[in-house]
Amino acid sequence: MGINLRGRSFLKLLDYTAEEIEYLIALSEDFKNLKRMGTPHNYLQGKNIVLLFEKTSTRTRCSFEVAGHDLGLGVTYLDPAGSQMGKKESIKDTARVLGRMFDGIEYRGYSQELVEDLAKYSKIPVWNGLTDDFHPTQMIADMLTIKEKLGKVKGVNFTYMGDARNNMGNSLMVVCAKLGLHFTACAPKELFPEEWLVEECKEIAKKSGGSIRLTEDIDEGTKDADVIYTDIWVSMGEPDEVWETRINLLKKYQVNKAAMKNAKKTAIFMHCLPSFHDTETEIAKQIEKKFGLTEMEVTNEVFESDQSVVFDEAENRMHSIKAIIYATLC
C-alpha cells in the first residue's frame, strides 16, 4: 500500500487517513494469521515500551503486554502508584525522561490533552489506550471484527446505542466516517456527540461515501442495522451518583431481542467490554439492590446469543494493538 507510519503517535483517528486505517486493519489480519499458525514474529527484539495506566483495564493491559512479548519487546507496566507523573513530576518532565529510556509509550487514563503532551515532549510514538474523549486502539479491533464477520466494512449500517458522547461514541463515529460506514447514534438528545465533532464527521463521510445520523427513535435507529454496538452506561472514574441519572436516561436504549429483531437477520452485536449483562459482578449486584436491574446496556439473552461477537472482538484487541505497535516502531 506504500503506507509508512514509522515514528507516528496513535492518539485519535482524526489524525489518520482512511488508507492508513485500512493498512492497520490489514496488518492486524496478518499478525492474527501468524499467531494462529504459531509462527514467531519477534521483529522488534531489543526495543522497549512502557505502559502508563491511570485507569485499569483487563483487555488493554493484556493486549499490549502479549503483543509486546510476541514482537520481542521489553514491556514495563506502571499503574498510578508506580509513577510520579502529574504528582511530584510534571507530564512534560516525565515524557522527556521516558523518551530517553523507551521506544514507545502507551497511556490509558482521563485527559486527551495529557496523551497529546506525552507525544509532544517524549519525541517517541505514543499510543492512546483510552482517554475521556477517544479510544482509537479499540477501533482497529472493531473494524477487523466487522470485516471478518460481514465480509466488508464500507457500506455497513452501524448503530451505536447508549451514551453517544463518550469516548466510544466519539471514536466509532469517526472511524465509520473515515471508512464509509453508515453511522447512527441512537441515544437521548442529552447524550448526542458534541456538535463540532458531528459536523467534522459529516464532512469526512461525504468524501468516504458514508453517512452520520443522530436519532432518539429506537425503531428508526436499529432498522436494518448490520451492527448494533453498545457500551456500559457509566464509565470508569465517574462518580456513583451518576448511575441514577444515566440509568433513567438510557434504560429504554438497552440492546434487547426486540432491537436485534429490528436489525437485519445477519446483524451482529458488539461491545468493547466489560458488560453489565447479568449480576455476576460486585457493581452489578449493587445496581440490582439499588435500582432493581439485573441487566443494563444489553440483555444476557443478546450477549450470549449467536449474534454476539464480543469475545472475537476482545481477542482482536491483541492483534490490532500488535499491528499499531509494529507499524509505528518498525
N, C-alpha and C positions, 0 to 999 in steps of 0.2 A: 504493500500500500504506500510505501515511501513515507511512513509516519515516523518521526523521531521525537520522543518525549524525554530524552535524557536530560536530567538536571531540573525538570519541571516539578513544581509542587502540585498537589491534587487537593484543592481547597473547596471548590464548588464547580459544578458542571457548567455554569455560565462562562467559565474561563476556557472551556474546551469546545472544539468544533464537533459536528456530527461524525465526521470521518475519524477523528481521534477517539471518540467514544466507541464507535463501531470497531476500531482496531483493538481496543481494550477488551471488548466482548469476545472477539475472535481469538485473542491471545489467551483469555480465560478458558476458552474451549480447548485450546492446545495444551495448556497446563493440566486441565482436568483429564484429558486423554493420557498424558504422561503419568499422572498419579495413578490412574486406574490400571495401566499396563505395568506399573511397578518400575518404570524407567527413571533412573536417577536424573535429577536436574538441578544439581547444586552449583549453578552457574555463577553465583555471586559469592563464592567462598572467599574469605578474607575480609569481607565488608561487615559492618556492624550497624544495627539500628537500635533506637530507644523508643519505648512505648510509654507515653505520658498519659495517665488516666486520672482525671478528676471525677469522672463518672465510671462506675464499674460496669462490666459487661461480660457475659459468657461468650457470645459469638464473636465479638470484635477482638477480644484478647486472644481467644483460641485461634481464630483465623490468622491473625498477624503472627502469632508465635509458631504455629505449624507451617505457615507459608514461609516464614523466615528460615526455619530449620531446614525445610525441604530445599530451599535455594542456597543453603550453605552459610547463611548469615549468623553472626552472633547477635542474640536478642537480649536486651536489658529491659526489664519492666519496672516502672516507678509509679506507685499509687500516690494518693495525696499525702500520705505520711512519709513517703520516701524521697521527697524533693522539697527544696526551699522556694520553688517557683512561685512568685507572687506574694510570698510571706516575708522571708528575710532577703530574698534576691529578686530583682526586677525581671520581668519577662525578657527585656532586651538583653540583660546580662546573662540570664540562663540560656537564651538562644545562642549567644556568641560562644559560651562555654561548650554547649552540646555540639555546636557546629565544628568545633576543633577535635572532638572525640569520636563522633559518629558520622555515618554516611547518609543517614535518613532519620527523620523523626515522625512518629505517629502521635497525634494528640486527640484525645476524646474528653470533652468537657462541656463548658457552657458558652463561652464567648467566641463568636466568629472573628471578632477583632483580634483576640489573643492568638488564634491559629494563624491569622494573616501576619501578625507581628513575628511569630516564630519563624515563618518562612522568610520574612524580610531581613531579619537580623542574623539568622543562623547561616544563610547562604548555601544551604543544602536542601534537598527535597523534603517537604513536609506533607504528610497525608492526614486529611481530616477524617478521623474515625467517628465523629459526630459532634456537632455544636447545636445550640438552640435554633439556629437558622437553617442548617443544611446537613445532609447525611450522604455525601456523594459516593462513598465506597459501597454502600448498600445498593445504589442504583445499578452498578455494573452487574452485580449478582442478580438483581431483579430482572434486568433485561436479558441476561443469559438464560434465566429460568423460563421467561416468556418465549424466547426463541426455541428452546428445547421442547416445550410443551405444545406450542401453537404453530411452530414451523416458520414463524416470521415475527417481526417487530413492527415494521412500518405498516400503518393502516389499522392496527389493532384498536378496538374500542376499550378504553381503560377507564374504570370508575374507581375513584378513591372515596370511601365513606368514613365520616368521622370529623376529627379536628383537622381541617384542611389548611390551617395556617401555622402548623408546627413544622419541624424540620423535615418530616416525611412528606407532608403535603406539598411543601415548597419544592423539595428535590424531585419528587415524582412529576410534578407539573413541568419542571424544567427539562427533565430527561425525555418526557413524552413530546414536548415541543421540539426539542432538538432532533429526535429520531422519527418524527412524523406519525406519532400515535394520536388518537383522538381522546383527549383527556377530559374527564368530567369530575369535578369536585362536587360530591353530593353531601351537603352539610348545612347546618343552620347558618344564616347570613352572618351572625356574630363571629363565626369561625371560618369565614372565607379567607383565602390568602390575601396578603396586602395588595392594594391596587397597583402599585408600581411594578410588582413582580408579575401580576396577571397581565398587564399591558405589555411588558417586555416579552413574556412568553407568547402572547398572541402574535407579536411581530415575528418572533422566531418561527412559530408554527406556520405562518403564511409562506415562508420560504421552504419549509420541510414537507408541506402537504398535510400537516396535522391540524389539530384544532383544540381550542380551550373553551370549556363550558362550565359555568357555575350554576348549581340549582339546589333548591331546598326540597324539591319534589323527589321522593324515593322511587316511585314508579318510573318517572321520567329519567332519573339518574341511572337506574340499573337496567333499563330496557335495552335488550340486545347487546349487553356488555360481553366482551371476550374475557375480561379480567375484572374481578371485584377484589379490591385491596382495602385493608383497614389496619389500624394501629391502636394501641392502648389509649384510653381516653385521658389519662393524666401521665405526663412524662416524669421520669426520674428527676428529683430535685425540686419538683413543685410541692407547695405546702399541702398538708392533709385537708385543709378547709376547701381546697379547690374541688375535691371529689363531688360534693353535693351539687354544686353549680354545674359541673361538667356532665354529671350523670343526667341531670334534668334537661340539659341541652341536647344530649346525644342519645338518650335511650331509644328513641324511635329510629335511629340510624344504625342500629345493630344489624350485622350481617347474619341473616337467618335463612331458613329454607325458602321463604317467600321471595326474598331478594334474589337468591340464586336461581329460583324458578323463572323469574322475570328476565334473567340474563339468557344468553344463548345456551343451548343444551351442552355445548362443548366448553362452556366457560370454566375458568379455574379460579380458585380462591387463594389469595396471597396475604401474608402477614409477616412483618420483619421480626416478630417475637421480642420479648416474651408476650404471652397472651393470657388474658383472663377469660378462659372458656369453660372453667369449672371452679371448684372450691378447694383445690389441692395445694394452695399456697397460703402463707400466713396472711398476706394482704387480702386475698380473695375471701378468706374466712372472716376477716374484719368487715369487708364490704357487705358480705351476706348478713352478718349480725346487725350492721348499722342501717343498711338500705334494703335488705331482703332480696338481693340479686344473687343468683347462683351462676349467671353468665353475664358478660358485659358486651364488649365490642363485637363478639362473634359467639354464636351458639356452639355448644360442643358437637351437635349434630353436623354442622357445616365443617367445623375444624377437623373432625375425624373422618370426613367423607372422602370419597374417591376424587372429588373435585379439588380437594385441598392439596397444595404442593408446597406447604410451608417448610417441610424438612429438606426437600430438594433445594429450596431457596436458601435455607440455612447453610447447607453444605457448600453451595455455590459462593458463599462469602469467602471461603478459604481460597478457592480457585481464582476468583476475581481480584482479591487482595494480592495474591501472588503475582498476577499479571500487572497490577498497578506498581508494585514494588519493583519488579523486574524492568518494566518499561521506563521507569524514571531513574533507575540506578545503573542499568547496563551500559 
